[in-house]
Amino acid sequence: MAIVFDEMMVQYPMPAWCVPHATKFLTDLCRSRSEPLLDEGAATIEPAPTLSAWTIEDLRRLKPLIRHNKVAMAMLDLASENPGQYVTFPDACEKAGLETSQGRSGIGALTKVCNKIGKKNMWPVKYEWAGNGEQVACYVMTDDVAKIWRQVSAE
């Protein structure tokens, strides 16, 4: 049965943290049925850089550059312990023993370090805003990258 999209708008109440998962589910559903998610001529969505582009060598270069960055290390560790599940910025700050105001600069520094090792504007995690009105950042790591990060962290 084809999914028909028309001009009618619907709302479905759900916790904000579910929105990225629901969006991914619906996108995957449409793709699996070979149906376009967007109408022809509508704006296209550029795919995000793939997280699998992170190799063990990349993560080995990253680790020493962020080893003193408590919040970045905590975020990557939490995400690798729970691959495929979202970890929030406040969770990472709590694990790092920092207030969220203290953790912001650490997360900002992660972008600079990733750029420095040749991963321009790409982290080992995908991040999204929770969309709950509070602008809480959420991070998720793929299983492949999580395995590599755990290995590198143990070295």
OpenMM code with the backbone's topology and positions (N, CA, C; nanometers):
from openmm import Vec3, app, unit

residues = "MET ALA ILE VAL PHE ASP GLU MET MET VAL GLN TYR PRO MET PRO ALA TRP CYS VAL PRO HIS ALA THR LYS PHE LEU THR ASP LEU CYS ARG SER ARG SER GLU PRO LEU LEU ASP GLU GLY ALA ALA THR ILE GLU PRO ALA PRO THR LEU SER ALA TRP THR ILE GLU ASP LEU ARG ARG LEU LYS PRO LEU ILE ARG HIS ASN LYS VAL ALA MET ALA MET LEU ASP LEU ALA SER GLU ASN PRO GLY GLN TYR VAL THR PHE PRO ASP ALA CYS GLU LYS ALA GLY LEU GLU THR SER GLN GLY ARG SER GLY ILE GLY ALA LEU THR LYS VAL CYS ASN LYS ILE GLY LYS LYS ASN MET TRP PRO VAL LYS TYR GLU TRP ALA GLY ASN GLY GLU GLN VAL ALA CYS TYR VAL MET THR ASP ASP VAL ALA LYS ILE TRP ARG GLN VAL SER ALA GLU".split()
positions = [
    Vec3(0.0838, -0.1175, 0.0000),
    Vec3(0.0000, 0.0000, 0.0000),
    Vec3(0.0889, 0.1246, 0.0000),
    Vec3(0.0651, 0.2143, -0.0883),
    Vec3(0.1467, 0.3350, -0.1002),
    Vec3(0.1100, 0.4351, 0.0092),
    Vec3(0.2100, 0.5063, 0.0550),
    Vec3(0.1869, 0.6148, 0.1498),
    Vec3(0.1580, 0.7387, 0.0678),
    Vec3(0.0449, 0.8027, 0.0952),
    Vec3(0.0055, 0.9209, 0.0204),
    Vec3(0.0261, 1.0433, 0.1084),
    Vec3(0.1066, 1.1361, 0.0585),
    Vec3(0.1295, 1.2607, 0.1292),
    Vec3(0.0443, 1.3677, 0.0633),
    Vec3(-0.0324, 1.4384, 0.1413),
    Vec3(-0.1108, 1.5473, 0.0854),
    Vec3(-0.0848, 1.6738, 0.1666),
    Vec3(-0.1681, 1.7706, 0.1517),
    Vec3(-0.1481, 1.8995, 0.2166),
    Vec3(-0.1883, 1.9008, 0.3635),
    Vec3(-0.2534, 1.7946, 0.4100),
    Vec3(-0.2988, 1.7910, 0.5479),
    Vec3(-0.1793, 1.7745, 0.6420),
    Vec3(-0.1767, 1.8560, 0.7478),
    Vec3(-0.0715, 1.8479, 0.8485),
    Vec3(-0.1239, 1.7687, 0.9670),
    Vec3(-0.0410, 1.6822, 1.0198),
    Vec3(-0.0784, 1.6067, 1.1392),
    Vec3(0.0271, 1.6298, 1.2460),
    Vec3(-0.0137, 1.6166, 1.3699),
    Vec3(0.0786, 1.6270, 1.4817),
    Vec3(0.0680, 1.4993, 1.5615),
    Vec3(0.1808, 1.4538, 1.6070),
    Vec3(0.1826, 1.3326, 1.6880),
    Vec3(0.2644, 1.3622, 1.8127),
    Vec3(0.2009, 1.3694, 1.9287),
    Vec3(0.2764, 1.4023, 2.0498),
    Vec3(0.3711, 1.2894, 2.0880),
    Vec3(0.4927, 1.3269, 2.1211),
    Vec3(0.5929, 1.2301, 2.1651),
    Vec3(0.7009, 1.3060, 2.2412),
    Vec3(0.7758, 1.2357, 2.3246),
    Vec3(0.8871, 1.3026, 2.3928),
    Vec3(0.9871, 1.3538, 2.2892),
    Vec3(1.0486, 1.4667, 2.3175),
    Vec3(1.1406, 1.5297, 2.2220),
    Vec3(1.2544, 1.4379, 2.1821),
    Vec3(1.3017, 1.3552, 2.2744),
    Vec3(1.4151, 1.2692, 2.2412),
    Vec3(1.3782, 1.1634, 2.1376),
    Vec3(1.2483, 1.1392, 2.1174),
    Vec3(1.2029, 1.0400, 2.0190),
    Vec3(1.2007, 1.0943, 1.8765),
    Vec3(1.1984, 1.2263, 1.8616),
    Vec3(1.1826, 1.2861, 1.7289),
    Vec3(1.2889, 1.2384, 1.6299),
    Vec3(1.4198, 1.2398, 1.6652),
    Vec3(1.5183, 1.1914, 1.5670),
    Vec3(1.4960, 1.0448, 1.5292),
    Vec3(1.4546, 0.9632, 1.6257),
    Vec3(1.4309, 0.8214, 1.5970),
    Vec3(1.3090, 0.8028, 1.5062),
    Vec3(1.2019, 0.8776, 1.5338),
    Vec3(1.0818, 0.8683, 1.4508),
    Vec3(1.1101, 0.9167, 1.3090),
    Vec3(1.1857, 1.0249, 1.2972),
    Vec3(1.2212, 1.0773, 1.1656),
    Vec3(1.3010, 0.9745, 1.0867),
    Vec3(1.3995, 0.9138, 1.1519),
    Vec3(1.4809, 0.8110, 1.0851),
    Vec3(1.3938, 0.6926, 1.0431),
    Vec3(1.3047, 0.6491, 1.1317),
    Vec3(1.2160, 0.5370, 1.0995),
    Vec3(1.1328, 0.5665, 0.9765),
    Vec3(1.0708, 0.6847, 0.9721),
    Vec3(0.9859, 0.7193, 0.8587),
    Vec3(1.0665, 0.7329, 0.7299),
    Vec3(1.1852, 0.7918, 0.7402),
    Vec3(1.2719, 0.8036, 0.6229),
    Vec3(1.3099, 0.6657, 0.5705),
    Vec3(1.3519, 0.5770, 0.6608),
    Vec3(1.3890, 0.4405, 0.6209),
    Vec3(1.2701, 0.3653, 0.5620),
    Vec3(1.1517, 0.3854, 0.6187),
    Vec3(1.0309, 0.3207, 0.5681),
    Vec3(1.0036, 0.3619, 0.4247),
    Vec3(1.0119, 0.4917, 0.3985),
    Vec3(0.9876, 0.5405, 0.2622),
    Vec3(1.0919, 0.4875, 0.1655),
    Vec3(1.2167, 0.4860, 0.2083),
    Vec3(1.3235, 0.4357, 0.1211),
    Vec3(1.3065, 0.2865, 0.0941),
    Vec3(1.2665, 0.2092, 0.1953),
    Vec3(1.2517, 0.0651, 0.1779),
    Vec3(1.1382, 0.0323, 0.0817),
    Vec3(1.0423, 0.1222, 0.0727),
    Vec3(0.9298, 0.1025, -0.0187),
    Vec3(0.9559, 0.1689, -0.1527),
    Vec3(1.0773, 0.2193, -0.1702),
    Vec3(1.1181, 0.2865, -0.2940),
    Vec3(1.0277, 0.4034, -0.3277),
    Vec3(0.9792, 0.4703, -0.2260),
    Vec3(0.8955, 0.5864, -0.2477),
    Vec3(0.9744, 0.7101, -0.2089),
    Vec3(0.9646, 0.8158, -0.2854),
    Vec3(1.0381, 0.9372, -0.2492),
    Vec3(0.9826, 0.9980, -0.1218),
    Vec3(1.0732, 1.0431, -0.0359),
    Vec3(1.0316, 1.1126, 0.0851),
    Vec3(0.9841, 1.2524, 0.0509),
    Vec3(1.0441, 1.3105, -0.0513),
    Vec3(1.0091, 1.4450, -0.0946),
    Vec3(0.9525, 1.4395, -0.2358),
    Vec3(0.8653, 1.5321, -0.2675),
    Vec3(0.8132, 1.5406, -0.4029),
    Vec3(0.9257, 1.5773, -0.4983),
    Vec3(0.9096, 1.5379, -0.6233),
    Vec3(1.0040, 1.5807, -0.7255),
    Vec3(1.0034, 1.7330, -0.7290),
    Vec3(1.1175, 1.7931, -0.7375),
    Vec3(1.1267, 1.9373, -0.7429),
    Vec3(1.1327, 2.0021, -0.6062),
    Vec3(1.1064, 1.9252, -0.5015),
    Vec3(1.1170, 1.9807, -0.3661),
    Vec3(1.2635, 1.9865, -0.3281),
    Vec3(1.2930, 2.0581, -0.2219),
    Vec3(1.4315, 2.0683, -0.1756),
    Vec3(1.4831, 1.9290, -0.1396),
    Vec3(1.6065, 1.9030, -0.1701),
    Vec3(1.6650, 1.7737, -0.1368),
    Vec3(1.7412, 1.7844, -0.0065),
    Vec3(1.7543, 1.6731, 0.0595),
    Vec3(1.8271, 1.6674, 0.1849),
    Vec3(1.9631, 1.6055, 0.1569),
    Vec3(2.0680, 1.6804, 0.1862),
    Vec3(2.2030, 1.6286, 0.1663),
    Vec3(2.2359, 1.5309, 0.2775),
    Vec3(2.2889, 1.4137, 0.2459),
    Vec3(2.3240, 1.3198, 0.3512),
    Vec3(2.4410, 1.3730, 0.4335),
    Vec3(2.4369, 1.3448, 0.5622),
    Vec3(2.5469, 1.3846, 0.6502),
    Vec3(2.6680, 1.2970, 0.6198),
    Vec3(2.7899, 1.3477, 0.6460),
    Vec3(2.9071, 1.2636, 0.6252),
    Vec3(2.8928, 1.1365, 0.7082),
    Vec3(2.9348, 1.0271, 0.6507),
    Vec3(2.9194, 0.8995, 0.7178),
    Vec3(3.0158, 0.8871, 0.8347),
    Vec3(2.9650, 0.8362, 0.9456),
    Vec3(3.0482, 0.8185, 1.0637),
    Vec3(3.1496, 0.7072, 1.0430),
    Vec3(3.1180, 0.6131, 0.9517),
    Vec3(3.2105, 0.5040, 0.9285),
    Vec3(3.3398, 0.5525, 0.8640),
    Vec3(3.3435, 0.6797, 0.8250),
    Vec3(3.4664, 0.7358, 0.7702),
    Vec3(3.5741, 0.7471, 0.8780),
    Vec3(3.5369, 0.7273, 1.0051),
    Vec3(3.6336, 0.7307, 1.1147),
    Vec3(3.7023, 0.5954, 1.1255),
    Vec3(3.8334, 0.5972, 1.1077),
    Vec3(3.9120, 0.4738, 1.1156),
    Vec3(3.9832, 0.4670, 1.2499),
    Vec3(4.0437, 0.3538, 1.2775),
    Vec3(4.1183, 0.3392, 1.4024),
    Vec3(4.2343, 0.4385, 1.4075),
    Vec3(4.2958, 0.4647, 1.2924),
    Vec3(4.4055, 0.5617, 1.2888),
    Vec3(4.3557, 0.7018, 1.3228),
    Vec3(4.2378, 0.7376, 1.2697),
    Vec3(4.1798, 0.8689, 1.3003),
    Vec3(4.1550, 0.8838, 1.4500),
    Vec3(4.0959, 0.7824, 1.5097),
    Vec3(4.0642, 0.7895, 1.6524),
    Vec3(4.1900, 0.7851, 1.7383),
    Vec3(4.2940, 0.7177, 1.6904),
    Vec3(4.4218, 0.7183, 1.7634),
    Vec3(4.4859, 0.8570, 1.7584),
    Vec3(4.4663, 0.9287, 1.6480),
    Vec3(4.5172, 1.0665, 1.6404),
    Vec3(4.4332, 1.1603, 1.7264),
    Vec3(4.3031, 1.1340, 1.7336),
    Vec3(4.2127, 1.2197, 1.8092),
    Vec3(4.2341, 1.2085, 1.9604),
    Vec3(4.2483, 1.0882, 2.0100),
    Vec3(4.2505, 1.0658, 2.1547),
    Vec3(4.3540, 1.1496, 2.2296),
    Vec3(4.4811, 1.1502, 2.1886),
    Vec3(4.5767, 1.2300, 2.2668),
    Vec3(4.5498, 1.3801, 2.2613),
    Vec3(4.4831, 1.4254, 2.1568),
    Vec3(4.4546, 1.5675, 2.1437),
    Vec3(4.3368, 1.6119, 2.2311),
    Vec3(4.2545, 1.5154, 2.2745),
    Vec3(4.1394, 1.5521, 2.3587),
    Vec3(4.1447, 1.4856, 2.4963),
    Vec3(4.2533, 1.4175, 2.5292),
    Vec3(4.2573, 1.3417, 2.6552),
    Vec3(4.2357, 1.4286, 2.7789),
    Vec3(4.2650, 1.5580, 2.7706),
    Vec3(4.2421, 1.6483, 2.8833),
    Vec3(4.1072, 1.7202, 2.8723),
    Vec3(4.0341, 1.6938, 2.7660),
    Vec3(3.9021, 1.7538, 2.7438),
    Vec3(3.7989, 1.6591, 2.8066),
    Vec3(3.7687, 1.6836, 2.9342),
    Vec3(3.6849, 1.5921, 3.0113),
    Vec3(3.5480, 1.5669, 2.9492),
    Vec3(3.4828, 1.6719, 2.9025),
    Vec3(3.3473, 1.6547, 2.8511),
    Vec3(3.3472, 1.5815, 2.7162),
    Vec3(3.4438, 1.6087, 2.6302),
    Vec3(3.4505, 1.5388, 2.5019),
    Vec3(3.4807, 1.3905, 2.5236),
    Vec3(3.5748, 1.3619, 2.6129),
    Vec3(3.6059, 1.2223, 2.6433),
    Vec3(3.4838, 1.1514, 2.7038),
    Vec3(3.4150, 1.2192, 2.7960),
    Vec3(3.2970, 1.1594, 2.8589),
    Vec3(3.1874, 1.1337, 2.7557),
    Vec3(3.1661, 1.2293, 2.6654),
    Vec3(3.0631, 1.2135, 2.5633),
    Vec3(3.0948, 1.0957, 2.4716),
    Vec3(3.2208, 1.0859, 2.4275),
    Vec3(3.2584, 0.9757, 2.3395),
    Vec3(3.2514, 0.8422, 2.4124),
    Vec3(3.2923, 0.8397, 2.5379),
    Vec3(3.2842, 0.7155, 2.6155),
    Vec3(3.1394, 0.6722, 2.6353),
    Vec3(3.0528, 0.7650, 2.6745),
    Vec3(2.9109, 0.7320, 2.6925),
    Vec3(2.8482, 0.6836, 2.5617),
    Vec3(2.8779, 0.7541, 2.4533),
    Vec3(2.8211, 0.7157, 2.3234),
    Vec3(2.8719, 0.5786, 2.2794),
    Vec3(2.9977, 0.5471, 2.3103),
    Vec3(3.0521, 0.4166, 2.2703),
    Vec3(2.9972, 0.3039, 2.3584),
    Vec3(2.9600, 0.3369, 2.4824),
    Vec3(2.9000, 0.2368, 2.5712),
    Vec3(2.7564, 0.2057, 2.5313),
    Vec3(2.6934, 0.2973, 2.4603),
    Vec3(2.5525, 0.2837, 2.4203),
    Vec3(2.5361, 0.3121, 2.2717),
    Vec3(2.6019, 0.2349, 2.1834),
    Vec3(2.5924, 0.2658, 2.0406),
    Vec3(2.4478, 0.2610, 1.9919),
    Vec3(2.4156, 0.3578, 1.9065),
    Vec3(2.2816, 0.3651, 1.8511),
    Vec3(2.1818, 0.4353, 1.9414),
    Vec3(2.2237, 0.4727, 2.0630),
    Vec3(2.1343, 0.5420, 2.1554),
    Vec3(2.1863, 0.6832, 2.1781),
    Vec3(2.0947, 0.7759, 2.1930),
    Vec3(2.1339, 0.9143, 2.2127),
    Vec3(2.1835, 0.9392, 2.3541),
    Vec3(2.2932, 1.0128, 2.3619),
    Vec3(2.3512, 1.0601, 2.4873),
    Vec3(2.3377, 1.2115, 2.4841),
    Vec3(2.2956, 1.2719, 2.5917),
    Vec3(2.2762, 1.4169, 2.5907),
    Vec3(2.3992, 1.4893, 2.6427),
    Vec3(2.4079, 1.6164, 2.6081),
    Vec3(2.5162, 1.7013, 2.6560),
    Vec3(2.5182, 1.7066, 2.8091),
    Vec3(2.4026, 1.7246, 2.8753),
    Vec3(2.4052, 1.7225, 3.0221),
    Vec3(2.4560, 1.5889, 3.0793),
    Vec3(2.4250, 1.4777, 3.0121),
    Vec3(2.4778, 1.3474, 3.0572),
    Vec3(2.6304, 1.3463, 3.0514),
    Vec3(2.6849, 1.3992, 2.9414),
    Vec3(2.8307, 1.4021, 2.9259),
    Vec3(2.8939, 1.4929, 3.0313),
    Vec3(2.8316, 1.6066, 3.0567),
    Vec3(2.8847, 1.6979, 3.1598),
    Vec3(2.8815, 1.6320, 3.2967),
    Vec3(2.7723, 1.5622, 3.3260),
    Vec3(2.7606, 1.4948, 3.4558),
    Vec3(2.8699, 1.3894, 3.4717),
    Vec3(2.8907, 1.3085, 3.3667),
    Vec3(2.9962, 1.2054, 3.3718),
    Vec3(3.1339, 1.2698, 3.3889),
    Vec3(3.1532, 1.3851, 3.3278),
    Vec3(3.2822, 1.4554, 3.3367),
    Vec3(3.2979, 1.5315, 3.4682),
    Vec3(3.1895, 1.5429, 3.5447),
    Vec3(3.1949, 1.6173, 3.6700),
    Vec3(3.1989, 1.7676, 3.6499),
    Vec3(3.1343, 1.8144, 3.5431),
    Vec3(3.1344, 1.9567, 3.5095),
    Vec3(2.9927, 2.0111, 3.5037),
    Vec3(2.9790, 2.1387, 3.5303),
    Vec3(2.8534, 2.2086, 3.5048),
    Vec3(2.8413, 2.2251, 3.3536),
    Vec3(2.7185, 2.2350, 3.3038),
    Vec3(2.7013, 2.2504, 3.1587),
    Vec3(2.7698, 2.3756, 3.1061),
    Vec3(2.7721, 2.4809, 3.1861),
    Vec3(2.8399, 2.6032, 3.1415),
    Vec3(2.9898, 2.5801, 3.1238),
    Vec3(3.0474, 2.4897, 3.2030),
    Vec3(3.1898, 2.4585, 3.1905),
    Vec3(3.2163, 2.3648, 3.0722),
    Vec3(3.1196, 2.2812, 3.0392),
    Vec3(3.1389, 2.1819, 2.9337),
    Vec3(3.1293, 2.2365, 2.7929),
    Vec3(3.0651, 2.3507, 2.7759),
    Vec3(3.0434, 2.4047, 2.6409),
    Vec3(3.1738, 2.4278, 2.5647),
    Vec3(3.2734, 2.4816, 2.6326),
    Vec3(3.3994, 2.5092, 2.5615),
    Vec3(3.4685, 2.3794, 2.5207),
    Vec3(3.4543, 2.2754, 2.6019),
    Vec3(3.5143, 2.1460, 2.5672),
    Vec3(3.4525, 2.0865, 2.4431),
    Vec3(3.3203, 2.0964, 2.4326),
    Vec3(3.2525, 2.0446, 2.3142),
    Vec3(3.2906, 2.1284, 2.1926),
    Vec3(3.2990, 2.2598, 2.2101),
    Vec3(3.3408, 2.3466, 2.0997),
    Vec3(3.4813, 2.3149, 2.0524),
    Vec3(3.5678, 2.2795, 2.1456),
    Vec3(3.7063, 2.2470, 2.1105),
    Vec3(3.7150, 2.1183, 2.0286),
    Vec3(3.6181, 2.0293, 2.0460),
    Vec3(3.6199, 1.9027, 1.9715),
    Vec3(3.6163, 1.9280, 1.8210),
    Vec3(3.5380, 2.0252, 1.7778),
    Vec3(3.5320, 2.0580, 1.6348),
    Vec3(3.6684, 2.1019, 1.5839),
    Vec3(3.7361, 2.1863, 1.6590),
    Vec3(3.8679, 2.2348, 1.6173),
    Vec3(3.9682, 2.1206, 1.6068),
    Vec3(3.9635, 2.0284, 1.7031),
    Vec3(4.0563, 1.9149, 1.7011),
    Vec3(4.0251, 1.8224, 1.5840),
    Vec3(3.8978, 1.7967, 1.5589),
    Vec3(3.8599, 1.7109, 1.4452),
    Vec3(3.9047, 1.7741, 1.3135),
    Vec3(3.8871, 1.9059, 1.3013),
    Vec3(3.9344, 1.9755, 1.1812),
    Vec3(4.0858, 1.9616, 1.1672),
    Vec3(4.1559, 1.9695, 1.2794),
    Vec3(4.3022, 1.9632, 1.2792),
    Vec3(4.3536, 1.8283, 1.2281),
    Vec3(4.2809, 1.7213, 1.2570),
    Vec3(4.3274, 1.5888, 1.2119),
    Vec3(4.2707, 1.5510, 1.0750),
    Vec3(4.2040, 1.6465, 1.0093),
    Vec3(4.1566, 1.6225, 0.8732),
    Vec3(4.0119, 1.5795, 0.8629),
    Vec3(3.9381, 1.5820, 0.9711),
    Vec3(3.7966, 1.5456, 0.9694),
    Vec3(3.7140, 1.6737, 0.9778),
    Vec3(3.7204, 1.7521, 0.8717),
    Vec3(3.6584, 1.8846, 0.8705),
    Vec3(3.5087, 1.8753, 0.8979),
    Vec3(3.4672, 1.9448, 1.0038),
    Vec3(3.3265, 1.9517, 1.0438),
    Vec3(3.2617, 1.8141, 1.0605),
    Vec3(3.3383, 1.7182, 1.1093),
    Vec3(3.2841, 1.5842, 1.1288),
    Vec3(3.3351, 1.5278, 1.2612),
    Vec3(3.2466, 1.4812, 1.3429),
    Vec3(3.2814, 1.4189, 1.4703),
    Vec3(3.2640, 1.2673, 1.4595),
    Vec3(3.3177, 1.1925, 1.5557),
    Vec3(3.2950, 1.0469, 1.5557),
    Vec3(3.1524, 1.0106, 1.5977),
    Vec3(3.0745, 1.1101, 1.6324),
    Vec3(2.9335, 1.0907, 1.6650),
    Vec3(2.8503, 1.1807, 1.5758),
    Vec3(2.7263, 1.1439, 1.5588),
    Vec3(2.6306, 1.2308, 1.4917),
    Vec3(2.5627, 1.3095, 1.6033),
    Vec3(2.5369, 1.4356, 1.5807),
    Vec3(2.4682, 1.5132, 1.6836),
    Vec3(2.3464, 1.5822, 1.6256),
    Vec3(2.2466, 1.5975, 1.7113),
    Vec3(2.1221, 1.6630, 1.6742),
    Vec3(2.0718, 1.7397, 1.7948),
    Vec3(1.9832, 1.8338, 1.7713),
    Vec3(1.9175, 1.9052, 1.8799),
    Vec3(1.7936, 1.8273, 1.9186),
    Vec3(1.7675, 1.8177, 2.0480),
    Vec3(1.6542, 1.7396, 2.0970),
    Vec3(1.5208, 1.7967, 2.0523),
    Vec3(1.5141, 1.9260, 2.0292),
    Vec3(1.3906, 1.9854, 1.9816),
    Vec3(1.2860, 2.0024, 2.0898),
    Vec3(1.3289, 2.0039, 2.2141),
    Vec3(1.2333, 2.0166, 2.3240),
    Vec3(1.2192, 2.1611, 2.3717),
    Vec3(1.2689, 2.2552, 2.2946),
    Vec3(1.2610, 2.3954, 2.3315),
    Vec3(1.3786, 2.4411, 2.4163),
    Vec3(1.4549, 2.3474, 2.4688),
    Vec3(1.5694, 2.3818, 2.5527),
    Vec3(1.7008, 2.3724, 2.4761),
    Vec3(1.6949, 2.3293, 2.3517),
    Vec3(1.8144, 2.3151, 2.2689),
    Vec3(1.9200, 2.2271, 2.3366),
    Vec3(1.8817, 2.1062, 2.3705),
    Vec3(1.9731, 2.0096, 2.4306),
    Vec3(2.0362, 1.9282, 2.3179),
    Vec3(2.1685, 1.9277, 2.3121),
    Vec3(2.2391, 1.8512, 2.2102),
    Vec3(2.2378, 1.7034, 2.2471),
    Vec3(2.2166, 1.6196, 2.1465),
    Vec3(2.2163, 1.4745, 2.1644),
    Vec3(2.3181, 1.4143, 2.0682),
    Vec3(2.3889, 1.3138, 2.1152),
    Vec3(2.4954, 1.2519, 2.0364),
    Vec3(2.4691, 1.1022, 2.0255),
    Vec3(2.4974, 1.0462, 1.9087),
    Vec3(2.4810, 0.9023, 1.8883),
    Vec3(2.5990, 0.8518, 1.8064),
    Vec3(2.6497, 0.7346, 1.8432),
    Vec3(2.7651, 0.6751, 1.7767),
    Vec3(2.7223, 0.5425, 1.7132),
    Vec3(2.7729, 0.5175, 1.5949),
    Vec3(2.7432, 0.3898, 1.5309),
    Vec3(2.8167, 0.2780, 1.6029),
    Vec3(2.7699, 0.1576, 1.5830),
    Vec3(2.8306, 0.0413, 1.6475),
    Vec3(2.9760, 0.0235, 1.6024),
    Vec3(3.0025, 0.0457, 1.4734),
    Vec3(3.1390, 0.0295, 1.4205),
    Vec3(3.2360, 0.1267, 1.4873),
    Vec3(3.1980, 0.2533, 1.4938),
    Vec3(3.2848, 0.3542, 1.5542),
    Vec3(3.2974, 0.3286, 1.7044),
    Vec3(3.1892, 0.2847, 1.7672),
    Vec3(3.1920, 0.2563, 1.9112),
    Vec3(3.2939, 0.1471, 1.9439),
    Vec3(3.2959, 0.0427, 1.8645),
    Vec3(3.3924, -0.0669, 1.8868),
    Vec3(3.5353, -0.0147, 1.8752),
    Vec3(3.5590, 0.0664, 1.7730),
    Vec3(3.6932, 0.1207, 1.7531),
    Vec3(3.7304, 0.2144, 1.8677),
    Vec3(3.6378, 0.3022, 1.9097),
    Vec3(3.6678, 0.3962, 2.0182),
    Vec3(3.6982, 0.3199, 2.1480),
    Vec3(3.6210, 0.2164, 2.1767),
    Vec3(3.6478, 0.1384, 2.2981),
    Vec3(3.7854, 0.0740, 2.2922),
    Vec3(3.8250, 0.0272, 2.1749),
    Vec3(3.9567, -0.0327, 2.1585),
    Vec3(4.0658, 0.0724, 2.1788),
    Vec3(4.0496, 0.1882, 2.1165),
    Vec3(4.1488, 0.2951, 2.1287),
    Vec3(4.1553, 0.3465, 2.2728),
    Vec3(4.0407, 0.3566, 2.3384),
    Vec3(4.0375, 0.4038, 2.4771),
    Vec3(4.1100, 0.3082, 2.5703),
    Vec3(4.1068, 0.1808, 2.5381),
    Vec3(4.1727, 0.0808, 2.6242),
    Vec3(4.3238, 0.0754, 2.6037),
    Vec3(4.3710, 0.1346, 2.4954),
    Vec3(4.5160, 0.1291, 2.4640),
    Vec3(4.5958, 0.2179, 2.5582),
] * unit.nanometer
topology = app.Topology()
chain = topology.addChain("A")
for resn in residues:
    res = topology.addResidue(resn, chain)
    for name in ("N", "CA", "C"):
        topology.addAtom(name, app.Element.getBySymbol(name[0]), res)
